[in-house]
């Protein structure tokens, strides 16, 4: 199943129940979706109105990226620092507790 997101302006991305604001909102949205427990392999399609403007192969891959200005001042996707990636990692599944 592919998730759908909306891009509003240059600094806001929304998906059902989640909104992020700031720099590189789509990659930040991917991290929030992973933290919310969505499958890492889930693709994300980002729309601006009715126009598909970005397709993310998987939210797990998107969560590992951010956007930085390149040498000529053009934005480009780069890997997020390892410390930041760990901050947004999903929690491991919890063991089921048995009634005593």
N, C-alpha and C positions, 0 to 999 in steps of 0.2 A: 504494500500500500504506500502510495506517495503522499507526503504531507504537503499542504499548500500554505504559503506565507504571502503576506502583502508587504511591499516596500512603500513607505510614505516619506516623501522628501528624500534627503540623503542620509538621515540619521535615525530612522525608526523602522523596525521590522516587527511584524506581528504574525502570530500563528494562534490557532484556537487556545485561548486561556493564557497566552504568554505575549508580552510586549517588551522589546528592548529598545533602548535609545543610546545614541552616541556613535563613536567611530566604529566602522566595520560592523554594522548591525546584523548582517546575515550570519557571519561567523559567530557572533555573540549569541544569536538565536539558536544556532546549532548546539552550542555548549549548554544553553538552558534546556533545550529539548532532551539532550543526553542526560542532564541532571534530573529531569522530570521522569526519567525511566523509559524513554522511547528507545526502540531497537537501534543500535549503532548503524546498521545496514540500511535503514530507511532513507530513501531519497527525498529531497526537498525541492519543490518548484516554487520560485519566488516571482510574484506578479506585481506589476505597477499598473493598477487598474485592470484592464482586460489583457494586457500585453505580458507575455512570459519574458522576464528580463534576466533570469539566472536560474540555472538548474544545478543543484548540488548532488553529486553522485550518491553520497551517503552522509548523514548528519555526523557520523563518527569521524569521517575525513574532514568535514567542514569545521568540526570542533577543534581540530588541531591547527587551524589556520587563522591568520589575521591579515590585515592589509597595511602595507607600509609604502611610503613613497620611494620609488626607484631612483637611480642616479640622475635621470633626466626629469625628475619630478612627477613621473607618471605612477599612479598607484599600481601595486602588484601584490599578489597573494604570497605570503611567506609563512613558514612554520612558526607556531606560537612557542614561546619559551617553555621548557619542560615543567618548570614550577607552576606556571599558569595552567597547563594541561591537567596536572594532577588535581588542582583546585576544583575543576569541573567534572572530574571523573564520577561516574555513577557508583553508588554504594553497592557492595556485593550483596547477593541475596541473603536474607536472614533465615536462620534455621527455624523450622516450625517448632513451637513450644508445645509439649504434651501436657495435658491436664494431669494433675497429681491425684 
